[in-house]
């Protein structure tokens, strides 16, 4: 674990090892909010221990989305007495219905979690639900706003904002290409532009992984994604039987580009079927 980095009054971020997850901490006078709990009981315990070095207040947890490195540590916090786990409704549904499928991703980091055997390996499904309207969580003298900007990295990305700091989960990732496996690239670019437009409201912007970002970084990420959508669409039109020919022209790595194209095609089919 790294040291806590202060990112605004009573706001902190901790970079975990392995996935380099950014765990957020917002400390009020009555309660503290932990944002994302790690990829299993080992990492969850490390995060909880680090939190307890900063505060002994009762805790609430936020899961920014339903990827294993952001919620597999929930059971550690539940055992420690946390009863309030916040998430967007789509995130909670995904954890409930398909969370177990992700255990295979943590075999080397968290073997007990991968096997589903041992202490604190059960999945704790968020029980405090955010839908399309913002929710204000009073921590005592400090309020965290939980809100949803639509589909992007997943269909359930939740943001948490205070007077100084915005925690955006994996809608923004610094230091690596975005992950597109469960994404909605066209809508994701719109969400990024929305985040960039909030630049005057927040002094610090904390991505799910990597260093704190500027609004210009987010704007560039949005523009890059919009350009990639246009390039991929054109390539799919030109070579409909082999969309992978778009890979060399996209601004991402080969693996990310394959997922990018796959998700564009799947999303387009879904929208056609829905209409």
C-alpha contacts under 8 A as a table, 3 or more apart, distances in Angstrom:
res1	aa1	res2	aa2	distance
1	X	14	X	7.43
1	X	15	X	6.45
1	X	16	X	5.08
1	X	17	X	5.82
1	X	46	X	7.49
2	X	14	X	6.36
2	X	15	X	5.71
2	X	16	X	6.66
2	X	17	X	7.91
3	X	14	X	6.44
3	X	15	X	7.73
4	X	12	X	6.12
4	X	13	X	5.66
4	X	14	X	4.91
4	X	15	X	7.78
5	X	12	X	5.42
5	X	13	X	5.27
5	X	14	X	6.45
6	X	9	X	7.43
6	X	10	X	7.51
6	X	11	X	5.93
6	X	12	X	4.47
6	X	13	X	6.63
7	X	10	X	7.89
7	X	11	X	5.30
7	X	12	X	5.26
7	X	13	X	6.94
7	X	164	X	7.88
7	X	165	X	6.76
7	X	204	X	6.20
8	X	11	X	5.11
8	X	12	X	7.28
8	X	164	X	5.47
8	X	165	X	6.23
8	X	203	X	7.47
8	X	204	X	7.04
9	X	164	X	7.25
10	X	26	X	5.82
10	X	27	X	5.22
10	X	28	X	7.16
11	X	24	X	7.45
11	X	25	X	5.82
11	X	26	X	4.69
11	X	27	X	6.57
11	X	165	X	7.13
12	X	24	X	5.78
12	X	25	X	5.04
12	X	26	X	6.49
13	X	22	X	6.12
13	X	23	X	5.55
13	X	24	X	4.51
13	X	25	X	6.12
13	X	206	X	7.89
14	X	21	X	7.95
14	X	22	X	5.55
14	X	23	X	5.12
14	X	24	X	6.45
15	X	20	X	5.58
15	X	21	X	5.54
15	X	22	X	4.67
15	X	23	X	6.39
15	X	209	X	7.95
16	X	19	X	6.94
16	X	20	X	4.95
16	X	21	X	5.23
16	X	22	X	6.52
16	X	23	X	7.38
16	X	38	X	7.81
16	X	43	X	7.75
16	X	47	X	7.70
17	X	20	X	5.14
17	X	21	X	7.32
18	X	21	X	7.84
18	X	109	X	7.54
19	X	69	X	7.23
19	X	209	X	7.86
20	X	209	X	5.87
20	X	210	X	7.05
21	X	38	X	7.14
21	X	69	X	7.24
21	X	70	X	7.75
21	X	208	X	6.08
21	X	209	X	5.03
21	X	210	X	7.68
22	X	36	X	7.78
22	X	206	X	7.73
22	X	207	X	7.11
22	X	208	X	5.33
22	X	209	X	5.42
22	X	210	X	7.23
23	X	34	X	7.02
23	X	35	X	5.45
23	X	36	X	5.42
23	X	37	X	6.82
23	X	38	X	7.82
23	X	47	X	7.82
23	X	208	X	7.83
24	X	33	X	7.84
24	X	34	X	5.69
24	X	35	X	4.64
24	X	36	X	7.03
24	X	167	X	7.23
25	X	32	X	6.94
25	X	33	X	5.61
25	X	34	X	4.77
25	X	35	X	6.24
25	X	51	X	7.56
26	X	32	X	5.51
26	X	33	X	5.05
26	X	34	X	6.74
26	X	144	X	7.97
27	X	31	X	6.55
27	X	32	X	4.35
27	X	33	X	6.52
27	X	55	X	7.59
27	X	139	X	7.24
27	X	142	X	7.81
28	X	31	X	5.38
28	X	32	X	5.58
28	X	139	X	4.72
28	X	140	X	5.01
28	X	141	X	5.96
28	X	142	X	5.29
28	X	143	X	7.87
29	X	32	X	7.94
29	X	139	X	6.58
29	X	140	X	4.70
29	X	141	X	5.99
29	X	142	X	7.52
30	X	57	X	6.48
30	X	58	X	7.31
30	X	139	X	5.69
30	X	140	X	4.76
30	X	141	X	7.95
31	X	57	X	5.27
31	X	58	X	5.05
31	X	59	X	5.70
31	X	60	X	7.35
31	X	139	X	4.80
31	X	140	X	6.48
32	X	55	X	7.74
32	X	57	X	6.13
32	X	58	X	6.34
32	X	59	X	4.94
32	X	60	X	6.35
32	X	139	X	6.23
33	X	59	X	5.68
33	X	60	X	4.85
33	X	61	X	5.64
33	X	62	X	7.17
33	X	139	X	7.60
34	X	37	X	7.42
34	X	59	X	6.96
34	X	60	X	6.24
34	X	61	X	4.79
34	X	62	X	6.16
35	X	61	X	5.89
35	X	62	X	4.70
35	X	63	X	6.10
35	X	64	X	7.10
36	X	61	X	7.09
36	X	62	X	5.93
36	X	63	X	4.95
36	X	64	X	6.52
36	X	69	X	7.88
36	X	70	X	4.66
36	X	71	X	6.02
37	X	43	X	7.72
37	X	44	X	5.47
37	X	47	X	6.86
37	X	61	X	7.89
37	X	63	X	7.47
37	X	69	X	7.37
37	X	70	X	5.47
37	X	71	X	5.37
37	X	72	X	6.69
37	X	73	X	4.63
37	X	74	X	5.85
38	X	43	X	5.53
38	X	44	X	5.30
38	X	47	X	7.47
38	X	68	X	7.52
38	X	69	X	4.71
38	X	70	X	5.06
38	X	71	X	6.02
38	X	72	X	5.87
38	X	73	X	4.95
38	X	74	X	7.95
39	X	43	X	6.20
39	X	44	X	7.02
39	X	68	X	5.53
39	X	69	X	3.88
39	X	70	X	6.35
39	X	71	X	6.60
39	X	72	X	4.63
39	X	73	X	5.69
39	X	106	X	7.04
39	X	109	X	7.99
39	X	110	X	7.31
40	X	43	X	5.61
40	X	44	X	5.76
40	X	69	X	7.52
40	X	71	X	7.90
40	X	72	X	4.57
40	X	73	X	4.51
40	X	74	X	7.96
40	X	106	X	7.88
40	X	110	X	5.91
40	X	113	X	5.78
40	X	121	X	6.92
41	X	44	X	4.82
41	X	45	X	5.86
41	X	72	X	7.24
41	X	73	X	5.26
41	X	75	X	7.21
41	X	76	X	5.98
41	X	110	X	7.44
41	X	113	X	7.07
41	X	119	X	7.46
41	X	120	X	5.73
41	X	121	X	6.41
42	X	45	X	5.29
42	X	46	X	6.45
42	X	73	X	7.87
42	X	110	X	6.80
43	X	46	X	5.01
43	X	47	X	6.17
43	X	73	X	6.74
44	X	47	X	5.08
44	X	48	X	6.09
44	X	72	X	7.63
44	X	73	X	4.23
44	X	74	X	7.11
44	X	76	X	5.93
44	X	77	X	7.54
45	X	48	X	5.00
45	X	49	X	6.01
45	X	73	X	7.57
45	X	76	X	6.23
46	X	49	X	5.14
46	X	50	X	6.19
47	X	50	X	5.09
47	X	51	X	6.13
48	X	51	X	4.96
48	X	52	X	6.15
48	X	76	X	7.76
48	X	77	X	7.10
49	X	52	X	5.07
49	X	53	X	6.45
50	X	53	X	5.16
50	X	54	X	6.86
51	X	54	X	5.27
51	X	55	X	6.24
52	X	55	X	5.06
52	X	56	X	5.58
53	X	56	X	7.77
58	X	82	X	7.47
59	X	82	X	5.92
60	X	82	X	6.09
60	X	83	X	7.22
60	X	84	X	5.27
60	X	85	X	6.19
60	X	86	X	7.78
61	X	82	X	7.49
61	X	84	X	6.36
61	X	85	X	4.76
61	X	86	X	6.05
62	X	85	X	5.72
62	X	86	X	4.55
62	X	87	X	5.97
63	X	66	X	7.31
63	X	70	X	6.11
63	X	71	X	5.93
63	X	85	X	7.33
63	X	86	X	6.20
63	X	87	X	5.33
63	X	126	X	7.66
63	X	158	X	7.56
64	X	70	X	6.96
64	X	87	X	6.36
64	X	88	X	7.79
64	X	91	X	8.00
64	X	156	X	7.78
64	X	157	X	5.60
64	X	158	X	4.72
64	X	159	X	6.54
64	X	168	X	7.54
64	X	169	X	5.49
64	X	170	X	7.91
65	X	70	X	6.83
65	X	71	X	7.87
65	X	87	X	7.09
65	X	88	X	7.55
65	X	91	X	5.40
65	X	154	X	7.15
65	X	156	X	5.70
65	X	157	X	5.00
65	X	158	X	6.45
65	X	169	X	7.38
66	X	70	X	6.94
66	X	71	X	6.82
66	X	91	X	5.02
66	X	92	X	7.27
66	X	94	X	6.31
66	X	95	X	5.87
66	X	99	X	7.58
66	X	154	X	7.90
66	X	156	X	7.35
67	X	70	X	5.70
67	X	71	X	6.82
67	X	102	X	7.73
68	X	71	X	5.52
68	X	72	X	5.32
68	X	99	X	7.61
68	X	102	X	6.21
68	X	103	X	7.56
68	X	105	X	7.82
69	X	72	X	6.12
69	X	73	X	7.91
70	X	73	X	7.49
71	X	74	X	5.52
72	X	75	X	7.34
72	X	113	X	7.97
72	X	121	X	7.72
72	X	123	X	6.70
72	X	124	X	7.99
73	X	76	X	5.73
73	X	77	X	7.15
73	X	120	X	7.91
74	X	77	X	5.30
74	X	78	X	6.26
74	X	123	X	7.16
74	X	124	X	5.74
75	X	78	X	4.85
75	X	79	X	6.10
75	X	120	X	4.98
75	X	121	X	6.68
75	X	122	X	6.35
75	X	123	X	6.59
75	X	124	X	5.75
76	X	79	X	5.21
76	X	80	X	6.35
76	X	120	X	5.63
77	X	80	X	4.88
77	X	81	X	6.51
77	X	82	X	5.52
78	X	81	X	5.21
78	X	82	X	4.65
78	X	83	X	6.25
78	X	124	X	7.69
79	X	82	X	7.14
79	X	120	X	7.60
82	X	85	X	7.62
84	X	126	X	7.56
84	X	127	X	6.61
84	X	128	X	6.20
85	X	125	X	7.68
85	X	126	X	4.62
85	X	127	X	5.58
85	X	128	X	5.58
86	X	126	X	5.52
86	X	127	X	6.43
86	X	128	X	4.55
86	X	129	X	5.82
86	X	130	X	7.24
87	X	91	X	6.12
87	X	92	X	6.14
87	X	126	X	5.91
87	X	127	X	7.76
87	X	128	X	6.54
87	X	129	X	5.48
87	X	130	X	6.00
87	X	156	X	7.92
87	X	158	X	6.53
88	X	91	X	5.25
88	X	92	X	6.38
88	X	129	X	5.61
88	X	130	X	4.57
88	X	131	X	5.82
88	X	148	X	7.38
88	X	156	X	5.45
88	X	157	X	6.85
88	X	158	X	5.91
89	X	92	X	5.15
89	X	93	X	6.20
89	X	129	X	5.50
89	X	130	X	5.91
89	X	131	X	5.79
89	X	156	X	6.93
90	X	93	X	5.11
90	X	94	X	6.14
90	X	155	X	6.31
90	X	156	X	4.82
91	X	94	X	5.14
91	X	95	X	6.24
91	X	155	X	7.35
91	X	156	X	4.72
91	X	157	X	7.30
92	X	95	X	5.22
92	X	96	X	6.13
92	X	125	X	5.93
92	X	126	X	5.47
92	X	127	X	7.63
92	X	129	X	7.66
93	X	96	X	5.06
93	X	97	X	5.98
94	X	97	X	5.23
94	X	98	X	5.45
94	X	99	X	6.37
95	X	98	X	5.56
95	X	99	X	4.20
95	X	100	X	7.75
95	X	123	X	7.68
95	X	125	X	6.11
96	X	99	X	6.02
96	X	123	X	7.95
96	X	125	X	5.88
98	X	101	X	5.65
98	X	102	X	7.63
99	X	102	X	5.73
99	X	103	X	7.62
99	X	123	X	7.31
100	X	103	X	5.60
100	X	123	X	7.66
101	X	104	X	6.79
102	X	105	X	5.66
102	X	106	X	7.83
103	X	106	X	5.86
103	X	107	X	7.32
103	X	113	X	6.47
103	X	114	X	4.50
103	X	115	X	7.35
103	X	116	X	7.76
104	X	107	X	5.85
104	X	114	X	5.58
105	X	114	X	7.38
106	X	109	X	5.22
106	X	110	X	5.27
106	X	111	X	6.70
106	X	113	X	7.07
106	X	114	X	5.65
107	X	110	X	5.62
107	X	111	X	4.76
107	X	112	X	8.00
107	X	113	X	7.59
107	X	114	X	5.11
107	X	115	X	7.84
108	X	111	X	5.83
110	X	113	X	5.30
110	X	114	X	6.24
111	X	114	X	4.98
111	X	115	X	6.19
112	X	115	X	5.17
112	X	116	X	5.85
112	X	117	X	5.31
112	X	118	X	5.83
112	X	121	X	6.93
113	X	116	X	4.93
113	X	117	X	6.64
113	X	118	X	7.63
113	X	121	X	5.09
114	X	117	X	7.97
116	X	121	X	5.61
116	X	122	X	6.98
117	X	121	X	6.50
118	X	121	X	6.20
126	X	129	X	7.15
130	X	133	X	7.08
130	X	134	X	7.11
130	X	135	X	6.61
130	X	146	X	7.37
130	X	147	X	7.22
130	X	148	X	7.86
131	X	134	X	7.65
131	X	148	X	7.38
132	X	147	X	7.33
132	X	148	X	6.00
132	X	149	X	8.00
133	X	147	X	6.67
133	X	148	X	7.33
134	X	145	X	6.60
134	X	146	X	5.60
134	X	147	X	4.45
134	X	148	X	7.04
135	X	145	X	5.76
135	X	146	X	5.18
135	X	147	X	6.51
136	X	143	X	6.38
136	X	144	X	5.80
136	X	145	X	4.59
136	X	146	X	6.31
137	X	143	X	5.57
137	X	144	X	5.20
137	X	145	X	6.30
137	X	146	X	7.58
138	X	141	X	7.44
138	X	142	X	6.28
138	X	143	X	4.63
138	X	144	X	6.61
139	X	142	X	5.42
139	X	143	X	5.76
139	X	144	X	7.38
140	X	143	X	7.23
142	X	162	X	7.70
143	X	162	X	6.43
144	X	160	X	6.34
144	X	161	X	5.56
144	X	162	X	5.04
145	X	159	X	7.97
145	X	160	X	5.51
145	X	161	X	5.09
145	X	162	X	6.43
146	X	158	X	6.65
146	X	159	X	5.62
146	X	160	X	4.61
146	X	161	X	6.59
147	X	158	X	5.82
147	X	159	X	5.37
147	X	160	X	6.62
148	X	156	X	7.70
148	X	157	X	6.53
148	X	158	X	5.23
148	X	159	X	6.31
149	X	157	X	7.69
149	X	158	X	7.78
149	X	191	X	5.82
149	X	194	X	7.70
150	X	155	X	6.97
150	X	156	X	7.53
150	X	157	X	7.48
150	X	187	X	7.32
150	X	188	X	7.99
150	X	191	X	6.81
151	X	154	X	5.88
151	X	155	X	4.31
151	X	156	X	6.47
151	X	157	X	6.95
151	X	183	X	7.58
151	X	184	X	6.19
151	X	187	X	5.96
151	X	188	X	6.28
151	X	191	X	7.67
152	X	155	X	6.20
152	X	157	X	7.03
152	X	171	X	6.59
152	X	183	X	5.58
152	X	184	X	5.04
152	X	185	X	6.36
152	X	186	X	7.91
152	X	187	X	5.59
152	X	188	X	3.65
152	X	189	X	7.42
152	X	191	X	6.62
153	X	157	X	6.90
153	X	170	X	6.48
153	X	171	X	5.42
153	X	179	X	7.21
153	X	180	X	6.54
153	X	182	X	6.50
153	X	183	X	4.47
153	X	184	X	6.49
153	X	185	X	7.57
153	X	188	X	6.32
154	X	157	X	5.99
154	X	182	X	5.23
154	X	183	X	4.83
154	X	184	X	6.85
155	X	182	X	7.78
155	X	183	X	7.28
155	X	184	X	7.62
157	X	169	X	7.21
157	X	170	X	7.82
157	X	171	X	7.13
158	X	168	X	7.12
158	X	169	X	7.29
159	X	166	X	7.15
159	X	167	X	5.78
159	X	168	X	4.80
159	X	169	X	6.77
160	X	166	X	5.84
160	X	167	X	5.14
160	X	168	X	6.70
161	X	164	X	7.63
161	X	165	X	5.69
161	X	166	X	4.31
161	X	167	X	6.17
162	X	165	X	5.25
162	X	166	X	6.46
162	X	202	X	7.88
163	X	201	X	7.51
163	X	202	X	6.71
164	X	201	X	7.37
164	X	202	X	4.82
164	X	203	X	5.19
164	X	204	X	6.33
165	X	202	X	5.23
165	X	203	X	5.94
165	X	204	X	4.67
165	X	205	X	5.93
165	X	206	X	7.45
166	X	202	X	6.32
166	X	204	X	6.25
166	X	205	X	4.91
166	X	206	X	6.10
167	X	205	X	6.13
167	X	206	X	4.78
167	X	207	X	6.37
167	X	208	X	7.63
168	X	171	X	5.95
168	X	172	X	6.47
168	X	205	X	7.29
168	X	206	X	6.16
168	X	207	X	5.46
168	X	208	X	6.50
169	X	172	X	6.51
169	X	173	X	7.96
169	X	206	X	7.57
169	X	207	X	5.42
169	X	208	X	3.95
169	X	209	X	7.69
170	X	173	X	5.63
170	X	178	X	7.96
170	X	207	X	6.21
170	X	208	X	4.49
170	X	209	X	6.96
171	X	188	X	7.47
171	X	191	X	7.96
171	X	192	X	7.24
171	X	207	X	7.31
171	X	208	X	7.40
172	X	178	X	7.59
172	X	192	X	7.76
172	X	207	X	4.97
172	X	208	X	6.42
172	X	209	X	7.77
172	X	218	X	7.04
173	X	176	X	6.49
173	X	177	X	7.25
173	X	178	X	6.17
173	X	207	X	5.39
173	X	208	X	5.88
173	X	209	X	5.24
173	X	210	X	6.23
174	X	177	X	7.84
174	X	207	X	6.71
174	X	209	X	6.09
174	X	210	X	4.53
174	X	211	X	6.15
174	X	212	X	7.90
174	X	213	X	7.34
175	X	209	X	7.77
175	X	210	X	5.71
175	X	211	X	7.74
177	X	252	X	6.27
177	X	253	X	7.21
177	X	256	X	7.29
178	X	256	X	7.36
179	X	182	X	8.00
179	X	183	X	7.65
179	X	256	X	6.35
180	X	183	X	4.79
180	X	184	X	7.70
180	X	185	X	7.49
180	X	256	X	6.39
180	X	259	X	5.61
180	X	260	X	5.57
180	X	263	X	7.23
181	X	259	X	5.63
181	X	260	X	7.49
181	X	263	X	7.12
182	X	263	X	7.38
183	X	188	X	7.47
183	X	260	X	7.97
183	X	263	X	6.54
184	X	187	X	5.57
184	X	188	X	5.78
184	X	263	X	6.69
184	X	264	X	7.14
184	X	267	X	6.88
185	X	188	X	4.85
185	X	189	X	6.30
185	X	225	X	7.02
185	X	229	X	7.20
185	X	260	X	7.18
185	X	263	X	7.49
185	X	264	X	6.82
186	X	189	X	5.55
186	X	190	X	6.90
186	X	225	X	7.70
186	X	226	X	6.86
186	X	229	X	6.73
186	X	264	X	7.92
187	X	190	X	5.08
187	X	191	X	6.36
188	X	191	X	5.03
188	X	192	X	6.25
188	X	222	X	7.80
189	X	192	X	5.09
189	X	193	X	6.34
189	X	221	X	7.78
189	X	222	X	4.66
189	X	223	X	7.28
189	X	225	X	5.92
189	X	226	X	6.10
190	X	193	X	5.13
190	X	194	X	6.31
190	X	222	X	7.23
191	X	194	X	5.00
191	X	195	X	6.27
192	X	195	X	4.99
192	X	196	X	6.18
192	X	218	X	6.14
192	X	219	X	6.75
192	X	221	X	7.38
192	X	222	X	5.41
193	X	196	X	5.02
193	X	197	X	6.18
193	X	218	X	7.35
193	X	219	X	6.04
193	X	222	X	6.07
194	X	197	X	5.08
194	X	198	X	6.66
195	X	198	X	5.29
195	X	199	X	7.23
195	X	215	X	7.61
195	X	218	X	7.33
196	X	199	X	5.54
196	X	215	X	4.86
196	X	216	X	7.15
196	X	218	X	5.82
196	X	219	X	5.72
197	X	200	X	7.67
197	X	215	X	7.79
198	X	201	X	5.53
198	X	202	X	7.01
199	X	202	X	5.82
199	X	203	X	7.52
199	X	215	X	5.73
200	X	203	X	7.51
202	X	205	X	6.99
204	X	212	X	6.70
204	X	213	X	7.33
204	X	214	X	7.70
205	X	212	X	5.54
205	X	213	X	5.45
205	X	214	X	6.70
205	X	215	X	7.79
206	X	211	X	7.12
206	X	212	X	4.74
206	X	213	X	6.43
207	X	210	X	6.36
207	X	211	X	7.01
207	X	212	X	6.31
207	X	213	X	7.04
213	X	217	X	6.20
213	X	218	X	7.37
214	X	217	X	5.23
214	X	218	X	6.73
215	X	218	X	5.05
215	X	219	X	6.12
216	X	219	X	4.92
216	X	220	X	6.07
217	X	220	X	5.19
217	X	221	X	6.20
218	X	221	X	4.97
218	X	222	X	6.22
219	X	222	X	5.05
219	X	223	X	6.22
220	X	223	X	5.08
220	X	224	X	6.01
221	X	224	X	5.16
221	X	225	X	6.20
222	X	225	X	5.16
222	X	226	X	6.19
223	X	226	X	5.08
223	X	227	X	6.16
224	X	227	X	5.19
224	X	228	X	6.13
224	X	251	X	7.29
225	X	228	X	4.95
225	X	229	X	6.18
226	X	229	X	5.12
226	X	230	X	6.42
227	X	230	X	5.14
227	X	231	X	6.19
228	X	231	X	5.02
228	X	232	X	5.98
228	X	250	X	5.68
228	X	251	X	6.74
229	X	232	X	5.22
229	X	233	X	6.04
229	X	264	X	7.88
230	X	233	X	5.20
230	X	234	X	6.26
231	X	234	X	5.26
231	X	235	X	6.25
231	X	246	X	7.30
231	X	249	X	7.28
231	X	250	X	7.02
232	X	235	X	5.07
232	X	236	X	6.06
232	X	243	X	7.86
232	X	246	X	5.66
232	X	250	X	7.31
232	X	261	X	6.62
233	X	236	X	5.10
233	X	237	X	6.24
234	X	237	X	5.12
234	X	238	X	6.16
235	X	238	X	4.95
235	X	239	X	5.91
235	X	240	X	7.65
235	X	243	X	6.48
235	X	245	X	6.95
235	X	246	X	5.38
236	X	239	X	5.24
236	X	240	X	4.83
236	X	241	X	7.95
236	X	242	X	7.45
236	X	243	X	5.00
236	X	246	X	7.34
237	X	240	X	5.49
239	X	242	X	5.49
239	X	243	X	6.02
239	X	245	X	7.42
240	X	243	X	5.83
242	X	245	X	6.16
243	X	246	X	5.93
243	X	261	X	7.16
244	X	247	X	5.45
244	X	258	X	6.74
244	X	261	X	7.48
245	X	248	X	6.90
246	X	249	X	5.68
246	X	250	X	6.55
246	X	261	X	7.99
247	X	250	X	5.46
247	X	254	X	6.26
247	X	257	X	5.60
247	X	258	X	6.72
248	X	254	X	7.60
250	X	253	X	7.97
250	X	257	X	6.50
251	X	257	X	7.94
252	X	256	X	6.00
252	X	257	X	5.67
253	X	256	X	5.33
253	X	257	X	5.94
254	X	257	X	5.04
254	X	258	X	6.23
255	X	258	X	5.23
255	X	259	X	6.53
256	X	259	X	5.22
256	X	260	X	6.02
257	X	260	X	4.82
257	X	261	X	6.22
258	X	261	X	5.35
258	X	262	X	6.13
259	X	262	X	4.91
259	X	263	X	5.96
260	X	263	X	5.34
260	X	264	X	6.25
261	X	264	X	5.12
261	X	265	X	6.26
262	X	265	X	5.25
262	X	266	X	6.16
263	X	266	X	4.96
263	X	267	X	5.85
264	X	267	X	5.25
264	X	268	X	6.08
265	X	268	X	5.15
265	X	269	X	6.21
266	X	269	X	5.15
266	X	270	X	6.14
267	X	270	X	5.06
267	X	271	X	6.19
268	X	271	X	5.21
268	X	272	X	6.25
269	X	272	X	5.12
269	X	273	X	6.14
270	X	273	X	5.11
270	X	274	X	6.08
271	X	274	X	5.04
271	X	275	X	6.23
272	X	275	X	5.19
